[in-house]
Amino acid sequence: MDHLQQRSLEPPRLHRLARRTLVRADQDQQIQFRDLVSDGVLQRNSDGSYDAVPASGFQRSWDTCSATPFLHSSQQTIPYDDPESLGMKADFVKKAGMGGVNMFDVHGDTDQWDLISAVRTHLIPLSPSMPESGVVGALTHIKG
């Protein structure tokens, strides 16, 4: 896919002021997207994309095979999905004529539902007759 090859092949470098840190898993031994944001490892950009905070000690990179971002530091590697990767996967699903997208762990989404919204907007774009009425309304709406 052309959009996957737009990523830099430059080897990752940590910010010179980066703190060496580990992200802790939850009680199910999962590292949630919401925790990466709330712990200051990822920050939301004005366009809705996410980048690693340089001072977090992590560098964001991209796995072109799975179309998935991952964070890495000197001590830890964390693969995860974000709005960009889930939007790309939803585009693939739609183009292939599949019925939907499975998300492993929705409770790891942000309070703004960034992950669910990315899938929804790529699978079912809002129309003027379909107001954005929250996650349940967006996910259960079927175009006729």
N, CA, C and O atoms as a MOPAC input file, in Angstrom:
PM7 MOZYME 1SCF
protein

 N      0.84300 1    -1.17500 1     0.00000 1
 C      0.00000 1     0.00000 1     0.00000 1
 C      0.88900 1     1.23900 1     0.00000 1
 O      1.86200 1     1.30900 1     0.75100 1
 N      0.56300 1     2.19800 1    -0.82600 1
 C      1.37800 1     3.39800 1    -0.94900 1
 C      1.50200 1     4.17600 1     0.35600 1
 O      2.58500 1     4.66600 1     0.67700 1
 N      0.42200 1     4.29700 1     1.11000 1
 C      0.46700 1     5.09800 1     2.33600 1
 C      1.38600 1     4.49500 1     3.39000 1
 O      1.86500 1     5.21500 1     4.26600 1
 N      1.63800 1     3.20500 1     3.32500 1
 C      2.54800 1     2.59700 1     4.29100 1
 C      3.99500 1     2.95600 1     4.00000 1
 O      4.81500 1     3.02600 1     4.91500 1
 N      4.31200 1     3.18400 1     2.73800 1
 C      5.67800 1     3.47200 1     2.35900 1
 C      6.05400 1     4.92900 1     2.57100 1
 O      7.19800 1     5.30500 1     2.31600 1
 N      5.12600 1     5.75900 1     3.02900 1
 C      5.41300 1     7.15700 1     3.29500 1
 C      6.15800 1     7.33400 1     4.62000 1
 O      6.67000 1     8.41800 1     4.89700 1
 N      6.22300 1     6.30100 1     5.42400 1
 C      6.92000 1     6.36400 1     6.70300 1
 C      8.42300 1     6.40600 1     6.48300 1
 O      8.93500 1     5.80700 1     5.53700 1
 N      9.11000 1     7.09800 1     7.33600 1
 C     10.55600 1     7.21100 1     7.25100 1
 C     11.22200 1     5.87900 1     7.59200 1
 O     10.78500 1     5.17300 1     8.50000 1
 N     12.26300 1     5.55100 1     6.87000 1
 C     13.04100 1     4.35500 1     7.17200 1
 C     14.24000 1     4.67500 1     8.06200 1
 O     15.06200 1     3.80600 1     8.35500 1
 N     14.32600 1     5.93200 1     8.48400 1
 C     15.41800 1     6.37200 1     9.34900 1
 C     15.37100 1     5.60800 1    10.67200 1
 O     14.29600 1     5.43700 1    11.24700 1
 N     16.52400 1     5.14800 1    11.15900 1
 C     16.51100 1     4.42400 1    12.42700 1
 C     16.01700 1     5.32100 1    13.55900 1
 O     16.31300 1     6.51500 1    13.57400 1
 N     15.27300 1     4.76300 1    14.49900 1
 C     14.71900 1     5.57000 1    15.58100 1
 C     15.80600 1     6.11400 1    16.50300 1
 O     16.80800 1     5.45000 1    16.76700 1
 N     15.58800 1     7.33600 1    16.98800 1
 C     16.49400 1     7.95500 1    17.95900 1
 C     15.66500 1     8.49400 1    19.10500 1
 O     14.58100 1     9.04000 1    18.89800 1
 N     16.16900 1     8.34300 1    20.29000 1
 C     15.48900 1     8.89800 1    21.44200 1
 C     15.88400 1    10.35900 1    21.63800 1
 O     17.01900 1    10.74900 1    21.36300 1
 N     14.95600 1    11.14300 1    22.10300 1
 C     15.21200 1    12.53500 1    22.42800 1
 C     16.32200 1    12.59000 1    23.48000 1
 O     16.34300 1    11.75700 1    24.38700 1
 N     17.23300 1    13.54200 1    23.37800 1
 C     18.37400 1    13.56400 1    24.29700 1
 C     17.97000 1    13.79400 1    25.74700 1
 O     18.73600 1    13.46200 1    26.65200 1
 N     16.79200 1    14.35100 1    25.99200 1
 C     16.31500 1    14.57600 1    27.35500 1
 C     15.33600 1    13.50000 1    27.81100 1
 O     14.70500 1    13.63500 1    28.86000 1
 N     15.21100 1    12.44600 1    27.03400 1
 C     14.21700 1    11.41400 1    27.33100 1
 C     14.51400 1    10.73900 1    28.66200 1
 O     15.66000 1    10.42900 1    28.98700 1
 N     13.45900 1    10.52400 1    29.41100 1
 C     13.60400 1     9.75400 1    30.64100 1
 C     13.45900 1     8.28100 1    30.27600 1
 O     12.62800 1     7.92300 1    29.44000 1
 N     14.23800 1     7.46000 1    30.87900 1
 C     14.15600 1     6.02000 1    30.61500 1
 C     13.02800 1     5.47700 1    31.48600 1
 O     13.12500 1     5.47700 1    32.71300 1
 N     11.98100 1     5.02400 1    30.85700 1
 C     10.80900 1     4.62900 1    31.61600 1
 C     10.18400 1     3.37100 1    31.05100 1
 O     10.42900 1     2.99600 1    29.90400 1
 N      9.38700 1     2.73800 1    31.85700 1
 C      8.58300 1     1.59600 1    31.45200 1
 C      7.12100 1     1.97700 1    31.62200 1
 O      6.76600 1     2.70000 1    32.55300 1
 N      6.28200 1     1.49700 1    30.73400 1
 C      4.84300 1     1.66300 1    30.88200 1
 C      4.33500 1     0.41300 1    31.56500 1
 O      4.64700 1    -0.70100 1    31.14400 1
 N      3.56000 1     0.58900 1    32.60600 1
 C      3.04900 1    -0.54000 1    33.38200 1
 C      1.75900 1    -1.07600 1    32.76900 1
 O      0.92900 1    -0.31200 1    32.27700 1
 N      1.60400 1    -2.37400 1    32.80400 1
 C      0.39500 1    -3.02900 1    32.29900 1
 C     -0.71200 1    -2.94700 1    33.34100 1
 O     -0.45500 1    -2.74200 1    34.52700 1
 N     -1.96600 1    -3.11300 1    32.87200 1
 C     -3.10000 1    -3.14000 1    33.79400 1
 C     -3.20700 1    -4.51400 1    34.45000 1
 O     -2.32800 1    -5.35800 1    34.27300 1
 N     -4.28600 1    -4.74100 1    35.21100 1
 C     -4.44200 1    -6.00900 1    35.93500 1
 C     -4.55200 1    -7.21300 1    35.00200 1
 O     -4.32100 1    -8.34300 1    35.43200 1
 N     -4.89900 1    -6.99300 1    33.73600 1
 C     -4.97200 1    -8.07500 1    32.76000 1
 C     -3.68300 1    -8.21500 1    31.95300 1
 O     -3.63600 1    -8.94300 1    30.96100 1
 N     -2.64900 1    -7.51600 1    32.38500 1
 C     -1.34100 1    -7.52500 1    31.72200 1
 C     -1.38300 1    -6.91200 1    30.32300 1
 O     -0.60900 1    -7.28900 1    29.44300 1
 N     -2.29700 1    -5.96300 1    30.13400 1
 C     -2.42300 1    -5.24900 1    28.86500 1
 C     -1.98100 1    -3.80000 1    29.05700 1
 O     -2.21300 1    -3.20900 1    30.11200 1
 N     -1.35300 1    -3.24100 1    28.04900 1
 C     -1.04100 1    -1.81000 1    28.04300 1
 C     -2.08200 1    -1.16000 1    27.14800 1
 O     -2.12500 1    -1.40200 1    25.94200 1
 N     -2.91000 1    -0.34300 1    27.74800 1
 C     -4.04700 1     0.24500 1    27.04800 1
 C     -3.65800 1     1.55300 1    26.36000 1
 O     -2.82800 1     2.31100 1    26.86300 1
 N     -4.26900 1     1.80400 1    25.20400 1
 C     -4.04900 1     3.04900 1    24.48100 1
 C     -4.35300 1     4.25200 1    25.37900 1
 O     -3.59300 1     5.22000 1    25.40400 1
 N     -5.46500 1     4.18500 1    26.11300 1
 C     -5.84000 1     5.29300 1    27.00100 1
 C     -4.73700 1     5.58500 1    28.02500 1
 O     -4.51500 1     6.74200 1    28.37900 1
 N     -4.05100 1     4.54600 1    28.50000 1
 C     -2.98000 1     4.74000 1    29.47300 1
 C     -1.74100 1     5.35900 1    28.83600 1
 O     -1.04600 1     6.15400 1    29.46900 1
 N     -1.46300 1     4.99700 1    27.58800 1
 C     -0.33600 1     5.62800 1    26.88900 1
 C     -0.56300 1     7.12900 1    26.75800 1
 O      0.38100 1     7.91700 1    26.82400 1
 N     -1.82300 1     7.51700 1    26.57200 1
 C     -2.16000 1     8.94300 1    26.46600 1
 C     -2.14500 1     9.59600 1    27.84700 1
 O     -1.51100 1    10.63500 1    28.03300 1
 N     -2.83500 1     8.99900 1    28.81200 1
 C     -2.92500 1     9.62700 1    30.13600 1
 C     -1.58500 1     9.64100 1    30.87700 1
 O     -1.35600 1    10.51000 1    31.71800 1
 N     -0.70400 1     8.69200 1    30.57300 1
 C      0.61400 1     8.65600 1    31.21000 1
 C      1.62600 1     9.57000 1    30.51600 1
 O      2.77800 1     9.65200 1    30.94100 1
 N      1.20200 1    10.25500 1    29.45200 1
 C      2.08600 1    11.20900 1    28.78400 1
 C      3.09200 1    10.58000 1    27.83900 1
 O      4.10500 1    11.20000 1    27.51500 1
 N      2.83000 1     9.35600 1    27.39000 1
 C      3.71300 1     8.70800 1    26.42700 1
 C      3.31700 1     9.12500 1    25.01000 1
 O      4.17600 1     9.36800 1    24.16300 1
 N      2.00900 1     9.20500 1    24.76200 1
 C      1.47700 1     9.67600 1    23.48300 1
 C      0.73700 1    10.98300 1    23.69200 1
 O      0.13300 1    11.21100 1    24.74000 1
 N      0.79000 1    11.83200 1    22.68600 1
 C      0.01700 1    13.07400 1    22.72800 1
 C     -0.80100 1    13.19700 1    21.45600 1
 O     -0.35300 1    12.82200 1    20.37200 1
 N     -2.00900 1    13.72800 1    21.60500 1
 C     -2.91500 1    13.91900 1    20.47100 1
 C     -2.55500 1    15.20900 1    19.76500 1
 O     -2.44200 1    16.25800 1    20.40000 1
 N     -2.37700 1    15.13900 1    18.46200 1
 C     -2.09400 1    16.32000 1    17.64600 1
 C     -3.40200 1    16.97800 1    17.22600 1
 O     -4.47300 1    16.38800 1    17.36700 1
 N     -3.31400 1    18.18500 1    16.71800 1
 C     -4.51800 1    18.92900 1    16.33100 1
 C     -5.29000 1    18.24600 1    15.21500 1
 O     -6.49200 1    18.47400 1    15.07800 1
 N     -4.63200 1    17.41300 1    14.41000 1
 C     -5.32200 1    16.70000 1    13.32600 1
 C     -5.90000 1    15.36200 1    13.77800 1
 O     -6.43700 1    14.62200 1    12.95400 1
 N     -5.80200 1    15.03300 1    15.06400 1
 C     -6.34700 1    13.79300 1    15.59200 1
 C     -5.36300 1    12.63600 1    15.60500 1
 O     -5.66900 1    11.57500 1    16.14900 1
 N     -4.18700 1    12.82000 1    15.01400 1
 C     -3.17100 1    11.76700 1    15.04400 1
 C     -2.43800 1    11.81600 1    16.38900 1
 O     -2.58000 1    12.76900 1    17.15500 1
 N     -1.66800 1    10.78900 1    16.65100 1
 C     -0.92000 1    10.70800 1    17.90900 1
 C      0.56000 1    10.52500 1    17.62200 1
 O      0.93700 1     9.83600 1    16.67400 1
 N      1.39700 1    11.14600 1    18.44700 1
 C      2.84100 1    10.98900 1    18.37500 1
 C      3.38600 1    10.74600 1    19.77400 1
 O      2.76400 1    11.10500 1    20.77400 1
 N      4.55100 1    10.13400 1    19.82200 1
 C      5.22500 1     9.93400 1    21.10500 1
 C      5.71400 1    11.27900 1    21.62600 1
 O      6.19000 1    12.11800 1    20.86100 1
 N      5.59200 1    11.47200 1    22.91300 1
 C      6.13500 1    12.65900 1    23.57100 1
 C      7.63500 1    12.41700 1    23.71300 1
 O      8.03400 1    11.44300 1    24.35100 1
 N      8.48300 1    13.28200 1    23.13300 1
 C      9.93000 1    13.02500 1    23.18000 1
 C     10.47300 1    12.79200 1    24.59100 1
 O     11.33200 1    11.93200 1    24.78300 1
 N      9.99200 1    13.53600 1    25.56700 1
 C     10.50700 1    13.38900 1    26.92600 1
 C     10.04700 1    12.10100 1    27.60700 1
 O     10.49000 1    11.80300 1    28.71700 1
 N      9.16700 1    11.33500 1    26.96400 1
 C      8.67700 1    10.09400 1    27.57500 1
 C      9.71500 1     8.98100 1    27.52100 1
 O      9.61300 1     7.99700 1    28.25300 1
 N     10.71200 1     9.13400 1    26.65700 1
 C     11.69800 1     8.07600 1    26.49300 1
 C     11.33200 1     7.08400 1    25.40900 1
 O     12.07600 1     6.13400 1    25.16500 1
 N     10.19200 1     7.28900 1    24.75200 1
 C      9.74500 1     6.38900 1    23.69700 1
 C      9.80800 1     7.07100 1    22.34000 1
 O      9.64100 1     8.28500 1    22.21900 1
 N     10.05200 1     6.26300 1    21.33700 1
 C     10.03500 1     6.68700 1    19.93400 1
 C      8.90700 1     5.91700 1    19.26200 1
 O      8.76100 1     4.71400 1    19.48300 1
 N      8.11100 1     6.59400 1    18.44500 1
 C      7.04400 1     5.92100 1    17.69400 1
 C      7.60000 1     5.47700 1    16.34500 1
 O      8.22300 1     6.26100 1    15.62900 1
 N      7.36600 1     4.21700 1    16.01000 1
 C      7.76000 1     3.68000 1    14.71000 1
 C      6.57200 1     2.96500 1    14.10800 1
 O      5.50700 1     2.88400 1    14.72000 1
 N      6.75800 1     2.44300 1    12.89900 1
 C      5.66100 1     1.86500 1    12.14300 1
 C      6.05600 1     0.50700 1    11.58200 1
 O      7.10800 1     0.36700 1    10.95900 1
 N      5.20900 1    -0.48900 1    11.80600 1
 C      5.40200 1    -1.81200 1    11.22400 1
 C      4.58600 1    -1.86700 1     9.93600 1
 O      3.35600 1    -1.90900 1     9.97800 1
 N      5.26700 1    -1.86700 1     8.79400 1
 C      4.56500 1    -1.82000 1     7.51200 1
 C      3.82700 1    -3.11900 1     7.20700 1
 O      2.83400 1    -3.10100 1     6.48100 1
 N      4.28500 1    -4.22800 1     7.73800 1
 C      3.62600 1    -5.51200 1     7.47600 1
 C      2.21800 1    -5.54200 1     8.06700 1
 O      1.27500 1    -5.96600 1     7.39900 1
 N      2.07100 1    -5.09600 1     9.30700 1
 C      0.76600 1    -5.14400 1     9.97800 1
 C      0.04100 1    -3.80300 1     9.97300 1
 O     -1.07800 1    -3.71100 1    10.47700 1
 N      0.65400 1    -2.76400 1     9.41600 1
 C      0.08400 1    -1.40800 1     9.43400 1
 C     -0.25300 1    -0.99700 1    10.86300 1
 O     -1.35900 1    -0.54600 1    11.16100 1
 N      0.73400 1    -1.16800 1    11.73100 1
 C      0.54100 1    -0.92300 1    13.15800 1
 C      1.70900 1    -0.11200 1    13.71100 1
 O      2.86900 1    -0.40900 1    13.42300 1
 N      1.39800 1     0.92200 1    14.51200 1
 C      2.48500 1     1.64900 1    15.16700 1
 C      3.01300 1     0.85000 1    16.36300 1
 O      2.33400 1    -0.02400 1    16.90100 1
 N      4.22600 1     1.17400 1    16.75300 1
 C      4.75700 1     0.62600 1    17.99500 1
 C      5.66400 1     1.66400 1    18.62200 1
 O      6.27800 1     2.48000 1    17.93400 1
 N      5.73600 1     1.61700 1    19.93000 1
 C      6.61600 1     2.48900 1    20.70300 1
 C      7.79400 1     1.65200 1    21.17900 1
 O      7.64700 1     0.46800 1    21.48400 1
 N      8.95700 1     2.27800 1    21.23900 1
 C     10.09900 1     1.56300 1    21.78600 1
 C     10.98700 1     2.53800 1    22.53800 1
 O     11.14100 1     3.70200 1    22.16900 1
 N     11.55500 1     2.01600 1    23.59400 1
 C     12.52400 1     2.74900 1    24.39700 1
 C     13.71900 1     1.82400 1    24.57400 1
 O     13.79100 1     0.76300 1    23.95300 1
 N     14.63500 1     2.22200 1    25.40400 1
 C     15.78200 1     1.35200 1    25.65600 1
 C     15.38600 1     0.11700 1    26.45000 1
 O     16.16000 1    -0.83700 1    26.53200 1
 N     14.18200 1     0.12000 1    27.04200 1
 C     13.77700 1    -0.99100 1    27.90100 1
 C     12.52000 1    -1.73400 1    27.45800 1
 O     12.23500 1    -2.81400 1    27.97600 1
 N     11.76300 1    -1.18200 1    26.51300 1
 C     10.45600 1    -1.75700 1    26.24600 1
 C     10.00100 1    -1.47300 1    24.81400 1
 O     10.31200 1    -0.42200 1    24.25500 1
 N      9.26600 1    -2.41300 1    24.22800 1
 C      8.60700 1    -2.22900 1    22.93400 1
 C      7.12100 1    -2.48400 1    23.13900 1
 O      6.73000 1    -3.48200 1    23.74300 1
 N      6.28900 1    -1.56200 1    22.62500 1
 C      4.85000 1    -1.65900 1    22.82300 1
 C      4.14000 1    -1.52200 1    21.48000 1
 O      4.04400 1    -0.41600 1    20.95000 1
 N      3.63900 1    -2.63100 1    20.91600 1
 C      2.80400 1    -2.51200 1    19.71900 1
 C      1.39100 1    -2.11600 1    20.15300 1
 O      0.92200 1    -2.53800 1    21.21000 1
 N      0.72300 1    -1.31500 1    19.34400 1
 C     -0.62400 1    -0.85400 1    19.69300 1
 C     -1.31800 1    -0.38600 1    18.41300 1
 O     -0.67200 1    -0.20900 1    17.38000 1
 N     -2.61200 1    -0.18900 1    18.48400 1
 C     -3.35000 1     0.44700 1    17.39700 1
 C     -3.73000 1     1.84100 1    17.83800 1
 O     -3.95000 1     2.09800 1    19.02100 1
 N     -3.80400 1     2.74200 1    16.86400 1
 C     -4.22100 1     4.11900 1    17.11900 1
 C     -5.23400 1     4.49800 1    16.04700 1
 O     -5.53400 1     3.67700 1    15.18100 1
 N     -5.77000 1     5.71400 1    16.07800 1
 C     -6.77000 1     6.09000 1    15.06800 1
 C     -6.26600 1     5.93600 1    13.63400 1
 O     -7.03400 1     5.55500 1    12.75100 1
 N     -5.00700 1     6.22100 1    13.39300 1
 C     -4.46000 1     6.09000 1    12.04000 1
 C     -4.46600 1     4.63400 1    11.57700 1
 O     -4.94900 1     4.33400 1    10.48600 1
 N     -3.93700 1     3.73600 1    12.39200 1
 C     -3.85200 1     2.33100 1    11.98100 1
 C     -5.23800 1     1.69800 1    11.88200 1
 O     -5.49600 1     0.92500 1    10.95900 1
 N     -6.12700 1     2.01300 1    12.81300 1
 C     -7.47400 1     1.45000 1    12.75000 1
 C     -8.25700 1     2.00800 1    11.56400 1
 O     -9.05600 1     1.29200 1    10.96000 1
 N     -8.03500 1     3.28400 1    11.22400 1
 C     -8.67100 1     3.85300 1    10.03600 1
 C     -8.20500 1     3.15100 1     8.77500 1
 O     -9.00700 1     2.88000 1     7.88100 1
 N     -6.90900 1     2.85100 1     8.69400 1
 C     -6.37300 1     2.14200 1     7.53300 1
 C     -6.94900 1     0.73100 1     7.44400 1
 O     -7.25900 1     0.25000 1     6.35400 1
 N     -7.08900 1     0.07400 1     8.58200 1
 C     -7.64700 1    -1.27900 1     8.59600 1
 C     -9.12800 1    -1.26000 1     8.22500 1
 O     -9.60600 1    -2.15300 1     7.52600 1
 N     -9.84700 1    -0.25000 1     8.69100 1
 C    -11.26300 1    -0.11600 1     8.32600 1
 C    -11.40000 1     0.15900 1     6.82400 1
 O    -12.31300 1    -0.36000 1     6.18200 1
 N    -10.50200 1     0.96700 1     6.26600 1
 C    -10.51100 1     1.21000 1     4.81300 1
 C    -10.30000 1    -0.08800 1     4.04700 1
 O    -10.96700 1    -0.33600 1     3.04300 1
 N     -9.37200 1    -0.91500 1     4.52100 1
 C     -9.11400 1    -2.20400 1     3.88500 1
 C    -10.35800 1    -3.09500 1     3.94300 1
 O    -10.73500 1    -3.71600 1     2.94900 1
 N    -10.98900 1    -3.14600 1     5.11800 1
 C    -12.19300 1    -3.96000 1     5.30600 1
 C    -13.29000 1    -3.51300 1     4.34600 1
 O    -13.94400 1    -4.33700 1     3.70700 1
 N    -13.48200 1    -2.21400 1     4.25600 1
 C    -14.52500 1    -1.67200 1     3.38000 1
 C    -14.22100 1    -1.99300 1     1.91300 1
 O    -15.10600 1    -2.41700 1     1.17000 1
 N    -12.97400 1    -1.79000 1     1.50400 1
 C    -12.57200 1    -2.05000 1     0.11900 1
 C    -12.70500 1    -3.53300 1    -0.22900 1
 O    -13.05900 1    -3.87800 1    -1.35700 1
 N    -12.42200 1    -4.40600 1     0.73500 1
 C    -12.49800 1    -5.85100 1     0.51200 1
 C    -13.92600 1    -6.38700 1     0.60900 1
 O    -14.17000 1    -7.56200 1     0.33400 1
 N    -14.86400 1    -5.53000 1     1.00000 1
 C    -16.25700 1    -5.95300 1     1.10800 1
 C    -16.55100 1    -6.80300 1     2.32500 1
 O    -17.52700 1    -7.55400 1     2.33600 1
 N    -15.72600 1    -6.69700 1     3.34700 1
 C    -15.94700 1    -7.45500 1     4.58200 1
 C    -17.04200 1    -6.78100 1     5.40200 1
 O    -17.43300 1    -5.64800 1     5.12000 1
 N    -17.52300 1    -7.47500 1     6.40300 1
 C    -18.65200 1    -6.98000 1     7.17900 1
 C    -18.32900 1    -6.07000 1     8.34500 1
 O    -19.23600 1    -5.41900 1     8.86400 1
 N    -17.08800 1    -5.99100 1     8.78100 1
 C    -16.79100 1    -5.15600 1     9.93100 1
 C    -15.38400 1    -5.34500 1    10.44000 1
 O    -14.56600 1    -6.03200 1     9.82800 1
 N    -15.11700 1    -4.72100 1    11.57500 1
 C    -13.79500 1    -4.73900 1    12.19400 1
 C    -13.94500 1    -5.24300 1    13.62100 1
 O    -14.87700 1    -4.84800 1    14.32200 1
 N    -13.04800 1    -6.10400 1    14.05500 1
 C    -13.03700 1    -6.57600 1    15.43000 1
 C    -11.95800 1    -5.81000 1    16.19300 1
 O    -10.81200 1    -5.72500 1    15.75200 1
 N    -12.33700 1    -5.25900 1    17.33300 1
 C    -11.36600 1    -4.58800 1    18.19900 1
 C    -11.21600 1    -5.42900 1    19.46100 1
 O    -12.20700 1    -5.84300 1    20.06100 1
 N     -9.99000 1    -5.67300 1    19.85300 1
 C     -9.70500 1    -6.57000 1    20.96900 1
 C    -10.23300 1    -6.04800 1    22.30200 1
 O    -10.86300 1    -6.79300 1    23.05300 1
 N     -9.98300 1    -4.78300 1    22.60100 1
 C    -10.24800 1    -4.31300 1    23.95300 1
 C    -10.71200 1    -2.85800 1    23.93300 1
 O     -9.89900 1    -1.93600 1    23.99200 1
 N    -12.01600 1    -2.66400 1    23.84800 1
 C    -12.58100 1    -1.32500 1    23.71400 1
 C    -12.40300 1    -0.48700 1    24.98300 1
 O    -12.37200 1     0.74100 1    24.89300 1
 N    -12.28500 1    -1.10200 1    26.15200 1
 C    -12.14000 1    -0.28800 1    27.35700 1
 C    -10.80300 1     0.45700 1    27.39200 1
 O    -10.59200 1     1.30400 1    28.25900 1
 N     -9.90700 1     0.15100 1    26.46500 1
 C     -8.64200 1     0.85500 1    26.37300 1
 C     -8.69600 1     2.10200 1    25.52000 1
 O     -7.67300 1     2.76000 1    25.33200 1
 N     -9.87700 1     2.45100 1    24.99000 1
 C    -10.04600 1     3.65400 1    24.17300 1
 C    -10.02100 1     4.89000 1    25.07400 1
 O    -10.17600 1     4.78600 1    26.29000 1
 N     -9.82600 1     6.04200 1    24.47200 1
 C     -9.83300 1     7.29600 1    25.22200 1
 C    -11.26200 1     7.68100 1    25.60300 1
 O    -12.22000 1     7.10100 1    25.09300 1
 N    -11.40200 1     8.64500 1    26.48800 1
 C    -12.72600 1     9.13600 1    26.87300 1
 C    -13.45100 1     9.77100 1    25.68800 1
 O    -14.67900 1     9.85600 1    25.68800 1
 N    -12.70700 1    10.21300 1    24.68700 1
 C    -13.29300 1    10.81900 1    23.48600 1
 C    -13.60100 1     9.76100 1    22.41900 1
 O    -14.06400 1    10.10600 1    21.33200 1
 N    -13.35500 1     8.50300 1    22.70800 1
 C    -13.59600 1     7.38700 1    21.78400 1
 C    -12.84100 1     7.55600 1    20.47600 1
 O    -13.40700 1     7.35100 1    19.40200 1
 N    -11.56800 1     7.92800 1    20.55600 1
 C    -10.76000 1     8.15300 1    19.35800 1
 C    -10.62100 1     6.89600 1    18.49100 1
 O    -10.65000 1     6.98700 1    17.26400 1
 N    -10.47200 1     5.73600 1    19.11400 1
 C    -10.28300 1     4.50000 1    18.34400 1
 C    -11.57300 1     4.06600 1    17.65700 1
 O    -11.58400 1     3.77800 1    16.46000 1
 N    -12.65700 1     4.02300 1    18.42300 1
 C    -13.96300 1     3.64500 1    17.85600 1
 C    -14.37000 1     4.63400 1    16.76600 1
 O    -14.87500 1     4.23400 1    15.71700 1
 N    -14.15200 1     5.90900 1    17.01200 1
 C    -14.53400 1     6.93400 1    16.03200 1
 C    -13.76700 1     6.76800 1    14.73000 1
 O    -14.32700 1     6.97100 1    13.65400 1
 N    -12.49900 1     6.40300 1    14.81100 1
 C    -11.70000 1     6.20700 1    13.59900 1
 C    -12.26700 1     5.06900 1    12.75800 1
 O    -12.38600 1     5.19200 1    11.53900 1
 N    -12.61600 1     3.96400 1    13.40800 1
 C    -13.20200 1     2.83100 1    12.68000 1
 C    -14.54500 1     3.24100 1    12.09500 1
 O    -14.81200 1     3.00400 1    10.91700 1
 N    -15.38800 1     3.85400 1    12.91500 1
 C    -16.72200 1     4.24400 1    12.46400 1
 C    -16.67500 1     5.18500 1    11.27400 1
 O    -17.38900 1     4.98100 1    10.29200 1
 N    -15.84400 1     6.21100 1    11.35000 1
 C    -15.82200 1     7.19500 1    10.26500 1
 C    -15.25900 1     6.62100 1     8.97200 1
 O    -15.58900 1     7.10100 1     7.88800 1
 N    -14.41900 1     5.60700 1     9.07200 1
 C    -13.89200 1     4.98500 1     7.85700 1
 C    -14.85000 1     3.94100 1     7.28400 1
 O    -14.86300 1     3.71000 1     6.07500 1
 N    -15.65100 1     3.31000 1     8.14700 1
 C    -16.61200 1     2.31600 1     7.67000 1
 C    -17.95400 1     2.94400 1     7.29500 1
 O    -18.53300 1     2.62100 1     6.25800 1
 N    -18.43500 1     3.83500 1     8.14200 1
 C    -19.75500 1     4.43500 1     7.95700 1
 C    -19.61900 1     5.95100 1     8.11100 1
 O    -19.84500 1     6.47700 1     9.20100 1
 N    -19.25700 1     6.65700 1     7.04600 1
 C    -19.14500 1     8.11600 1     7.16700 1
 C    -20.48600 1     8.72700 1     7.56900 1
 O    -21.54400 1     8.27500 1     7.13100 1
 N    -20.42500 1     9.75100 1     8.40300 1
 C    -21.64800 1    10.43000 1     8.83700 1
 C    -22.32700 1    11.09200 1     7.65100 1
 O    -21.67100 1    11.69000 1     6.79700 1
 N    -23.62500 1    10.98100 1     7.60700 1
 C    -24.39800 1    11.69000 1     6.59400 1
 C    -25.18800 1    12.77900 1     7.30300 1
 O    -25.32300 1    12.73200 1     8.52600 1
 N    -25.72000 1    13.76600 1     6.56800 1
 C    -26.49200 1    14.82600 1     7.21900 1
 C    -27.67800 1    14.29600 1     8.01400 1
 O    -28.09900 1    14.92800 1     8.98200 1
 N    -28.22700 1    13.14300 1     7.62300 1
 C    -29.37800 1    12.58800 1     8.33000 1
 C    -28.98200 1    11.72800 1     9.53500 1
 O    -29.84800 1    11.22900 1    10.25300 1
 N    -27.68800 1    11.55900 1     9.75200 1
 C    -27.22400 1    10.73100 1    10.86200 1
 C    -26.37700 1    11.57700 1    11.80700 1
 O    -25.17600 1    11.73500 1    11.58200 1
 N    -26.97800 1    12.11800 1    12.85000 1
 C    -26.19400 1    12.90800 1    13.80300 1
 C    -25.25600 1    12.01800 1    14.60000 1
 O    -25.52600 1    10.83500 1    14.80700 1
 N    -24.16800 1    12.59200 1    15.03700 1
 C    -23.23000 1    11.85000 1    15.86700 1
 C    -23.79500 1    11.81800 1    17.27600 1
 O    -23.71800 1    12.80900 1    18.00200 1
 N    -24.36300 1    10.68400 1    17.66600 1
 C    -25.06600 1    10.58800 1    18.94500 1
 C    -24.38700 1     9.62600 1    19.90000 1
 O    -25.05800 1     8.91200 1    20.64400 1
 N    -23.09300 1     9.60100 1    19.88600 1
 C    -22.36900 1     8.73800 1    20.79900 1
 C    -21.97900 1     7.42300 1    20.14700 1
 O    -22.35800 1     7.13800 1    19.01100 1
 N    -21.22900 1     6.64500 1    20.87000 1
 C    -20.65900 1     5.42000 1    20.33700 1
 C    -21.73200 1     4.40500 1    19.97400 1
 O    -21.69000 1     3.82900 1    18.88700 1
 N    -22.69200 1     4.17500 1    20.86200 1
 C    -23.71500 1     3.16300 1    20.59100 1
 C    -24.50700 1     3.52100 1    19.34900 1
 O    -24.73400 1     2.66400 1    18.49500 1
 N    -24.93100 1     4.76900 1    19.23200 1
 C    -25.68400 1     5.19300 1    18.06200 1
 C    -24.86800 1     5.06400 1    16.78600 1
 O    -25.39100 1     4.63600 1    15.75700 1
 N    -23.60100 1     5.42800 1    16.84300 1
 C    -22.74500 1     5.36100 1    15.66200 1
 C    -22.49000 1     3.92500 1    15.23400 1
 O    -22.42500 1     3.63200 1    14.04000 1
 N    -22.34500 1     3.02700 1    16.20500 1
 C    -22.02700 1     1.64300 1    15.86800 1
 C    -23.24900 1     0.83700 1    15.44500 1
 O    -23.12100 1    -0.13100 1    14.69500 1
 N    -24.43300 1     1.22500 1    15.91800 1
 C    -25.61900 1     0.43800 1    15.60800 1
 C    -26.37400 1     0.96700 1    14.40200 1
 O    -27.30500 1     0.31600 1    13.92700 1
 N    -25.99500 1     2.13700 1    13.89600 1
 C    -26.68000 1     2.68600 1    12.72700 1
 C    -26.31500 1     1.88100 1    11.48600 1
 O    -25.14000 1     1.64900 1    11.20400 1
 N    -27.32800 1     1.46300 1    10.76000 1
 C    -27.11000 1     0.73800 1     9.50900 1
 C    -27.74800 1     1.54500 1     8.39600 1
 O    -28.93000 1     1.88300 1     8.46100 1
 N    -26.96400 1     1.85300 1     7.37600 1
 C    -27.49900 1     2.60300 1     6.24200 1
 C    -28.44400 1     1.71400 1     5.45400 1
 O    -28.16900 1     0.53700 1     5.22500 1
 N    -29.54000 1     2.28700 1     5.05300 1
 C    -30.52900 1     1.52000 1     4.31500 1
 C    -30.45300 1     1.71000 1     2.83800 1
 O    -31.23700 1     1.11600 1     2.09800 1

